[in-house]
Protein backbone atom coordinates (compact mmCIF):
# COMPACT_ATOMS: atom_id res chain seq x y z
CA UNK A 1 0.00 0.00 0.00
CA UNK A 2 2.94 2.33 0.67
CA UNK A 3 4.12 1.79 -2.89
CA UNK A 4 0.66 2.55 -4.26
CA UNK A 5 0.60 5.76 -2.22
CA UNK A 6 3.61 6.89 -4.24
CA UNK A 7 1.31 7.40 -7.22
CA UNK A 8 -0.01 10.51 -5.45
CA UNK A 9 3.48 12.03 -5.43
CA UNK A 10 4.25 11.22 -9.08
CA UNK A 11 3.92 13.53 -12.08
CA UNK A 12 1.61 12.42 -14.95
CA UNK A 13 4.58 11.02 -16.91
CA UNK A 14 5.86 9.15 -13.86
CA UNK A 15 2.38 7.79 -13.21
CA UNK A 16 2.11 6.48 -16.76
CA UNK A 17 5.52 4.82 -16.55
CA UNK A 18 4.64 3.16 -13.24
CA UNK A 19 1.28 2.01 -14.62
CA UNK A 20 2.75 0.33 -17.70
CA UNK A 21 6.06 -0.93 -16.22
CA UNK A 22 6.01 -4.63 -15.37
CA UNK A 23 9.51 -5.39 -14.04
CA UNK A 24 11.46 -4.52 -10.89
CA UNK A 25 15.16 -5.07 -10.23
CA UNK A 26 16.82 -4.04 -6.94
CA UNK A 27 14.01 -1.57 -6.22
CA UNK A 28 14.05 0.10 -9.62
CA UNK A 29 11.15 -0.24 -12.08
CA UNK A 30 11.60 -1.11 -15.76
CA UNK A 31 9.42 -1.44 -18.82
CA UNK A 32 9.76 -4.27 -21.27
CA UNK A 33 9.76 -3.30 -24.99
CA UNK A 34 6.17 -4.64 -25.05
CA UNK A 35 5.27 -2.33 -22.15
CA UNK A 36 6.72 0.67 -23.98
CA UNK A 37 4.75 -0.04 -27.15
CA UNK A 38 1.60 -0.40 -25.05
CA UNK A 39 2.33 2.89 -23.27
CA UNK A 40 2.51 4.86 -26.53
CA UNK A 41 -0.32 3.14 -28.43
CA UNK A 42 -2.92 2.32 -25.74
CA UNK A 43 -4.84 4.30 -23.15
CA UNK A 44 -4.45 1.63 -20.47
CA UNK A 45 -2.34 -1.53 -20.02
CA UNK A 46 -4.03 -4.54 -21.62
CA UNK A 47 -3.60 -6.55 -18.48
CA UNK A 48 -3.34 -5.54 -14.86
CA UNK A 49 -0.20 -6.93 -13.34
CA UNK A 50 2.09 -6.49 -10.40
CA UNK A 51 5.73 -5.68 -10.95
CA UNK A 52 7.68 -8.91 -11.42
CA UNK A 53 11.00 -9.02 -9.60
CA UNK A 54 13.94 -9.98 -11.80
CA UNK A 55 16.89 -11.92 -10.42
CA UNK A 56 20.41 -10.93 -11.44
CA UNK A 57 20.61 -14.14 -13.46
CA UNK A 58 17.36 -13.37 -15.34
CA UNK A 59 18.53 -9.82 -16.11
CA UNK A 60 21.89 -11.07 -17.41
CA UNK A 61 20.11 -13.60 -19.63
CA UNK A 62 17.90 -10.87 -21.10
CA UNK A 63 20.92 -8.67 -21.80
CA UNK A 64 22.87 -11.58 -23.31
CA UNK A 65 20.09 -12.04 -25.89
CA UNK A 66 19.97 -8.35 -26.85
CA UNK A 67 20.91 -7.88 -30.54
CA UNK A 68 23.64 -5.37 -31.54
CA UNK A 69 22.65 -2.05 -33.10
CA UNK A 70 23.55 -3.16 -36.63
CA UNK A 71 20.85 -5.84 -36.35
CA UNK A 72 18.18 -3.26 -35.57
CA UNK A 73 14.96 -3.09 -37.57
CA UNK A 74 11.48 -1.56 -37.50
CA UNK A 75 10.38 -4.71 -35.67
CA UNK A 76 13.02 -4.54 -32.89
CA UNK A 77 10.61 -3.82 -30.02
CA UNK A 78 8.07 -6.34 -31.27
CA UNK A 79 10.76 -9.01 -31.66
CA UNK A 80 12.18 -8.35 -28.18
CA UNK A 81 8.64 -8.32 -26.73
CA UNK A 82 9.04 -9.13 -23.01
CA UNK A 83 12.80 -9.80 -23.27
CA UNK A 84 14.17 -6.38 -22.51
CA UNK A 85 14.45 -3.71 -19.81
CA UNK A 86 13.89 0.03 -20.33
CA UNK A 87 14.53 2.52 -17.51
CA UNK A 88 12.48 5.64 -16.82
CA UNK A 89 15.05 8.05 -18.27
CA UNK A 90 15.27 5.87 -21.40
CA UNK A 91 11.46 5.97 -21.61
CA UNK A 92 11.65 9.78 -21.70
CA UNK A 93 14.39 9.61 -24.34
CA UNK A 94 12.32 7.27 -26.54
CA UNK A 95 9.30 9.58 -26.22
CA UNK A 96 11.51 12.43 -27.44
CA UNK A 97 12.48 10.38 -30.50
CA UNK A 98 8.85 9.78 -31.45
CA UNK A 99 8.12 13.50 -31.79
CA UNK A 100 11.26 14.69 -33.58
CA UNK A 101 11.70 15.40 -37.31
CA UNK A 102 14.49 13.61 -39.16
CA UNK A 103 16.41 16.88 -39.32
CA UNK A 104 16.52 16.81 -35.53
CA UNK A 105 18.29 13.43 -35.44
CA UNK A 106 21.64 15.06 -36.25
CA UNK A 107 21.09 17.64 -33.50
CA UNK A 108 20.34 14.87 -31.01
CA UNK A 109 23.45 12.93 -32.01
CA UNK A 110 25.67 16.01 -31.76
CA UNK A 111 24.30 16.73 -28.29
CA UNK A 112 25.47 13.33 -27.09
CA UNK A 113 28.78 13.55 -28.96
CA UNK A 114 30.47 15.77 -26.39
CA UNK A 115 34.04 15.34 -27.68
CA UNK A 116 33.06 15.92 -31.31
CA UNK A 117 34.64 12.73 -32.69
CA UNK A 118 31.48 11.74 -34.64
CA UNK A 119 30.96 8.79 -32.29
CA UNK A 120 28.93 8.44 -29.08
CA UNK A 121 30.22 6.18 -26.33
CA UNK A 122 28.41 4.77 -23.32
CA UNK A 123 29.82 7.43 -20.99
CA UNK A 124 28.48 10.24 -23.18
CA UNK A 125 25.08 8.59 -23.47
CA UNK A 126 24.77 8.20 -19.70
CA UNK A 127 24.85 11.97 -19.33
CA UNK A 128 21.25 11.71 -20.53
CA UNK A 129 20.36 9.98 -17.25
CA UNK A 130 21.54 12.99 -15.24
CA UNK A 131 19.94 15.63 -17.44
CA UNK A 132 16.51 14.00 -17.47
CA UNK A 133 16.71 13.14 -13.78
CA UNK A 134 17.51 16.73 -12.86
CA UNK A 135 14.79 18.05 -15.15
CA UNK A 136 12.32 15.75 -13.47
CA UNK A 137 13.34 16.90 -10.00
CA UNK A 138 12.35 20.43 -11.00
CA UNK A 139 8.86 19.08 -11.76
CA UNK A 140 8.51 16.95 -8.65
CA UNK A 141 5.32 17.31 -6.71
CA UNK A 142 5.82 18.58 -3.20
CA UNK A 143 5.02 16.37 -0.28
CA UNK A 144 6.43 13.73 2.02
CA UNK A 145 10.19 13.70 1.33
CA UNK A 146 10.43 10.05 2.36
CA UNK A 147 7.83 9.13 -0.26
CA UNK A 148 9.65 11.22 -2.87
CA UNK A 149 12.87 9.38 -2.03
CA UNK A 150 11.11 6.02 -2.49
CA UNK A 151 9.76 7.22 -5.82
CA UNK A 152 13.25 8.30 -6.94
CA UNK A 153 14.54 4.85 -6.11
CA UNK A 154 11.82 3.29 -8.28
CA UNK A 155 12.51 5.62 -11.20
CA UNK A 156 16.27 6.16 -11.09
CA UNK A 157 17.68 3.37 -8.97
CA UNK A 158 19.11 5.48 -6.17
CA UNK A 159 17.89 7.43 -3.15
CA UNK A 160 19.82 10.66 -2.96
CA UNK A 161 19.94 13.64 -5.26
CA UNK A 162 23.29 14.43 -6.87
CA UNK A 163 24.68 17.87 -7.62
CA UNK A 164 22.68 20.27 -9.72
CA UNK A 165 22.88 19.83 -13.46
CA UNK A 166 21.36 23.02 -14.81
CA UNK A 167 23.64 25.44 -12.98
CA UNK A 168 22.77 28.64 -14.79
CA UNK A 169 22.20 32.25 -13.92
CA UNK A 170 18.68 32.11 -15.30
CA UNK A 171 17.75 28.91 -13.52
CA UNK A 172 14.20 30.11 -12.99
CA UNK A 173 13.70 30.19 -16.78
CA UNK A 174 12.88 26.50 -17.11
CA UNK A 175 12.97 24.88 -20.54
CA UNK A 176 9.56 23.74 -21.72
CA UNK A 177 10.37 20.13 -22.53
CA UNK A 178 12.93 17.35 -22.13
CA UNK A 179 14.14 18.11 -25.65
CA UNK A 180 14.63 21.78 -24.73
CA UNK A 181 16.46 20.66 -21.61
CA UNK A 182 18.93 18.69 -23.69
CA UNK A 183 19.38 21.54 -26.14
CA UNK A 184 19.79 24.15 -23.42
CA UNK A 185 22.21 22.03 -21.41
CA UNK A 186 24.33 21.54 -24.50
CA UNK A 187 24.41 25.23 -25.34
CA UNK A 188 25.66 25.94 -21.83
CA UNK A 189 28.52 23.47 -22.29
CA UNK A 190 27.67 21.55 -19.15
CA UNK A 191 28.29 18.11 -20.62
CA UNK A 192 31.97 18.22 -19.68
CA UNK A 193 31.09 18.57 -15.98
CA UNK A 194 28.50 15.82 -16.22
CA UNK A 195 30.76 13.49 -18.18
CA UNK A 196 33.23 13.55 -15.31
CA UNK A 197 30.49 12.09 -13.11
CA UNK A 198 29.32 9.57 -15.73
CA UNK A 199 31.61 6.87 -14.30
CA UNK A 200 29.90 7.25 -10.91
CA UNK A 201 26.48 7.10 -12.60
CA UNK A 202 27.50 4.01 -14.58
CA UNK A 203 28.78 2.12 -11.55
CA UNK A 204 25.56 2.70 -9.60
CA UNK A 205 23.15 1.70 -12.40
CA UNK A 206 22.42 -1.64 -14.04
CA UNK A 207 22.87 -2.15 -17.75
CA UNK A 208 19.71 -2.00 -19.85
CA UNK A 209 18.62 -3.31 -23.22
CA UNK A 210 19.30 0.05 -24.89
CA UNK A 211 22.80 0.33 -23.41
CA UNK A 212 23.71 -3.17 -24.59
CA UNK A 213 22.04 -2.61 -27.99
CA UNK A 214 24.03 0.60 -28.54
CA UNK A 215 27.36 -0.16 -26.85
CA UNK A 216 27.67 -3.93 -26.72
CA UNK A 217 27.71 -6.38 -23.83
CA UNK A 218 30.99 -5.00 -22.50
CA UNK A 219 29.96 -1.38 -23.02
CA UNK A 220 33.06 -0.65 -25.11
CA UNK A 221 31.45 -0.20 -28.55
CA UNK A 222 30.71 3.25 -29.95
CA UNK A 223 27.64 4.47 -31.80
CA UNK A 224 28.01 6.27 -35.15
CA UNK A 225 25.46 8.66 -36.63
CA UNK A 226 24.19 6.22 -39.27
CA UNK A 227 23.29 3.60 -36.64
CA UNK A 228 21.78 6.26 -34.38
CA UNK A 229 19.68 7.68 -37.24
CA UNK A 230 18.50 4.22 -38.27
CA UNK A 231 17.47 3.38 -34.69
CA UNK A 232 15.40 6.57 -34.37
CA UNK A 233 13.81 6.16 -37.80
CA UNK A 234 13.03 2.49 -37.10
CA UNK A 235 11.36 3.34 -33.78
CA UNK A 236 9.12 5.98 -35.35
CA UNK A 237 8.20 3.56 -38.15
CA UNK A 238 7.51 0.69 -35.74
CA UNK A 239 5.09 2.67 -33.58
CA UNK A 240 3.27 3.96 -36.67
CA UNK A 241 3.07 0.44 -38.12
CA UNK A 242 1.56 -0.86 -34.90
CA UNK A 243 -1.07 1.91 -34.81
CA UNK A 244 -1.87 1.44 -38.51
CA UNK A 245 -2.10 -2.36 -38.28
CA UNK A 246 -4.40 -2.15 -35.27
CA UNK A 247 -7.02 -0.63 -37.61
CA UNK A 248 -6.18 -2.14 -41.03
CA UNK A 249 -7.15 -5.78 -40.23
CA UNK A 250 -4.50 -7.04 -42.63
CA UNK A 251 -5.59 -4.75 -45.48
CA UNK A 252 -3.35 -2.22 -47.27
CA UNK A 253 -5.42 0.75 -46.16
CA UNK A 254 -7.38 2.05 -43.19
CA UNK A 255 -10.65 3.90 -43.56
CA UNK A 256 -10.81 7.69 -43.40
CA UNK A 257 -12.87 7.32 -40.21
CA UNK A 258 -10.19 5.16 -38.60
CA UNK A 259 -7.60 7.77 -39.60
CA UNK A 260 -9.72 10.40 -37.84
CA UNK A 261 -9.97 8.19 -34.73
CA UNK A 262 -6.16 7.86 -34.62
CA UNK A 263 -5.64 11.60 -35.11
CA UNK A 264 -8.04 12.55 -32.33
CA UNK A 265 -6.58 10.14 -29.79
CA UNK A 266 -4.62 11.73 -26.92
CA UNK A 267 -6.12 15.15 -27.66
CA UNK A 268 -8.26 17.44 -25.52
CA UNK A 269 -11.15 17.26 -28.01
CA UNK A 270 -14.18 16.47 -25.85
CA UNK A 271 -16.77 15.87 -28.57
CA UNK A 272 -14.97 13.77 -31.17
CA UNK A 273 -18.32 12.55 -32.53
CA UNK A 274 -18.96 15.93 -34.19
CA UNK A 275 -15.67 15.68 -36.11
CA UNK A 276 -16.40 12.11 -37.14
CA UNK A 277 -19.95 12.89 -38.21
CA UNK A 278 -18.72 15.89 -40.18
CA UNK A 279 -16.28 13.66 -42.05
CA UNK A 280 -18.80 10.88 -42.71
CA UNK A 281 -21.19 13.34 -44.36
CA UNK A 282 -18.49 14.88 -46.54
CA UNK A 283 -16.64 11.70 -47.57
CA UNK A 284 -19.54 9.35 -48.31
CA UNK A 285 -17.44 6.96 -50.41
CA UNK A 286 -14.53 5.32 -48.62
CA UNK A 287 -11.25 5.35 -50.55
CA UNK A 288 -8.87 4.49 -47.72
CA UNK A 289 -5.55 5.84 -46.39
CA UNK A 290 -2.38 3.88 -47.27
CA UNK A 291 0.49 3.37 -44.82
CA UNK A 292 2.71 5.69 -46.89
CA UNK A 293 0.10 8.45 -46.63
CA UNK A 294 -0.30 7.71 -42.92
CA UNK A 295 3.45 7.84 -42.32
CA UNK A 296 3.93 11.03 -44.34
CA UNK A 297 1.27 12.78 -42.24
CA UNK A 298 3.01 11.91 -38.99
CA UNK A 299 6.38 12.97 -40.44
CA UNK A 300 4.68 16.29 -41.12
CA UNK A 301 3.39 16.40 -37.52
CA UNK A 302 6.95 16.01 -36.24
CA UNK A 303 7.71 19.25 -38.13
CA UNK A 304 4.66 21.01 -36.70
CA UNK A 305 6.55 24.00 -35.27
CA UNK A 306 8.03 24.94 -38.66
CA UNK A 307 4.66 24.46 -40.31
CA UNK A 308 3.00 26.72 -37.72
CA UNK A 309 5.40 29.52 -38.66
CA UNK A 310 4.53 29.14 -42.35
CA UNK A 311 0.82 29.17 -41.54
CA UNK A 312 1.15 32.33 -39.43
CA UNK A 313 2.38 34.14 -42.55
CA UNK A 314 -1.00 33.44 -44.17
CA UNK A 315 -2.69 34.71 -41.02
CA UNK A 316 -0.66 37.94 -41.02
CA UNK A 317 -1.64 38.49 -44.64
CA UNK A 318 -5.29 37.91 -43.68
CA UNK A 319 -5.46 35.08 -46.20
CA UNK A 320 -7.69 32.09 -45.67
CA UNK A 321 -6.14 28.64 -45.64
CA UNK A 322 -7.50 26.35 -48.33
CA UNK A 323 -6.24 22.93 -49.37
CA UNK A 324 -3.71 24.29 -51.88
CA UNK A 325 -2.24 26.72 -49.34
CA UNK A 326 -2.13 23.98 -46.72
CA UNK A 327 -0.34 21.55 -49.04
CA UNK A 328 2.16 24.21 -50.11
CA UNK A 329 2.87 25.29 -46.50
CA UNK A 330 3.49 21.66 -45.50
CA UNK A 331 5.97 21.15 -48.34
CA UNK A 332 7.79 24.48 -47.88
CA UNK A 333 8.11 24.06 -44.11
CA UNK A 334 8.80 20.32 -43.87
CA UNK A 335 9.73 18.97 -47.29
CA UNK A 336 6.90 16.43 -46.96
CA UNK A 337 4.49 16.03 -49.88
CA UNK A 338 1.00 15.06 -48.73
CA UNK A 339 -1.31 13.38 -51.24
CA UNK A 340 -4.39 15.37 -52.37
CA UNK A 341 -6.66 12.68 -50.88
CA UNK A 342 -4.94 12.90 -47.49
CA UNK A 343 -5.17 16.71 -47.43
CA UNK A 344 -8.83 16.52 -48.44
CA UNK A 345 -9.48 14.02 -45.63
CA UNK A 346 -7.79 16.28 -43.05
CA UNK A 347 -9.91 19.21 -44.20
CA UNK A 348 -13.09 17.19 -44.04
CA UNK A 349 -12.25 16.23 -40.44
CA UNK A 350 -11.31 19.68 -39.13
CA UNK A 351 -13.32 22.05 -41.33
CA UNK A 352 -16.24 22.11 -38.93
CA UNK A 353 -18.10 25.05 -40.50
CA UNK A 354 -17.72 23.42 -43.94
CA UNK A 355 -16.33 26.46 -45.79
CA UNK A 356 -13.38 24.41 -47.09
CA UNK A 357 -11.00 26.56 -45.04
CA UNK A 358 -8.97 25.38 -42.07
CA UNK A 359 -9.07 27.00 -38.65
CA UNK A 360 -5.34 27.45 -38.13
CA UNK A 361 -5.50 27.96 -34.36
CA UNK A 362 -7.79 25.00 -33.68
CA UNK A 363 -5.92 22.63 -35.98
CA UNK A 364 -2.47 23.49 -34.56
CA UNK A 365 -3.71 23.17 -30.97
CA UNK A 366 -5.29 19.77 -31.52
CA UNK A 367 -2.28 18.45 -33.46
CA UNK A 368 0.16 19.57 -30.75
CA UNK A 369 -1.81 17.43 -28.30
CA UNK A 370 -1.70 14.47 -30.69
CA UNK A 371 2.01 14.88 -31.42
CA UNK A 372 2.88 14.70 -27.73
CA UNK A 373 0.38 11.90 -27.04
CA UNK A 374 -1.42 13.84 -24.35
CA UNK A 375 1.72 15.09 -22.57
CA UNK A 376 2.19 18.63 -23.83
C-alpha positions, 0 to 999 in steps of 0.5 A: 500500500505504501508503494501505491501511495507513491502514485499521489506524489508522481507527475503524470509522466511518472504515473504512466511509466509506473502504470505500464512498467512490469519489471522490478530489479533491486528496487528500480522499475523497468518497462519491457519493450512490449510495455513501452509499445503499449504505453505509446499506443494504448490508453491503459495496459491490456492486463493488470499486473504487479511488478515482477521481480527480476533476479540478477541471473534473469537480467543477465540472460535478457541482456545476453540475448539483446541484438547489436545495433547493426541488427536493428529493424522496425520490428526490434521492439516487437521481436524483443517483446518481453525480453528487454528492460527500459529505464524511466530516463530511457522511456523519456528519451524514446518519447523524445524520439517519437516526436522529432523530425528527421532533421533533428536526429543530427542535432540529437546525435551532436548533443550526445557527442560531447568530444566531437569525434562523430561517435557516441560512447556509453559514458556520453550517453549516460549523461542523458540519465543525469539531465533527465533526472535533474529536469524531473526533480524540478517538476517533482510534486511537493510532499512527504520527502520520504515518499519522494525518495522512495519514488526516486529509487523506483525511477532512477535506482538510487535514493539521494539527489546528486549535484545540480545539473542546470547550474545557470544564472537564469535557472528560474527560466525553465525549458519547456520540454525534455528536448529543450532541456537537452538543447539548453544544457548543451548550449551551456557546455555543461556536458563536460562537468557531467561526463566527469560524473558519468563513471559514478552514474554508470557504476551505480546503475544496471545495464539495460537493453538500450545500453547493450544494444548501442554499446555492446555487452561489455559497453566498449562499442561506440555508436556512429550517426548512421546507426543512431539515425536508423534506430530513431527512424526504425522506432518511429516507423515501428510505432506507426506500423503498430497503430496502422495495423491495429485498424487495417485488419490485414488490409493495405489501407485504413478507412478515413474514419479510422484515420480520424480516430487515430488523429483525435486520440490523446487530444483534448477534443471532448466531442470527437463525434462531431468531427467524425460525423462531419467527415462521414457526411463529406466523404460518403465513399470510402477510398482508404488511407495507405500506410505511406500516406499515414506515415507522411502525415506523422512525419509532417506532424513532427515538423509542426513548429516549422509548419506553424510559422509558415501558416502564421504568414498566411494569417498575417496576410489575412489570407484564408487557408484552403487545401492548396495553401495547406499543401504548399505550407506543409511542403515548404516548411517540412519537405513532406508532400502530402497526397491530395486525398490525405489533405482533403481528408484532413480538411473534411475532419477539421473544417467544422463550419464546412467552408473548405478553409482550415481554422489554423489555431484550432488545428495546430492546438489539436495536433500539438496534443496528438504529437505529444500523445497527451503530454504537452 
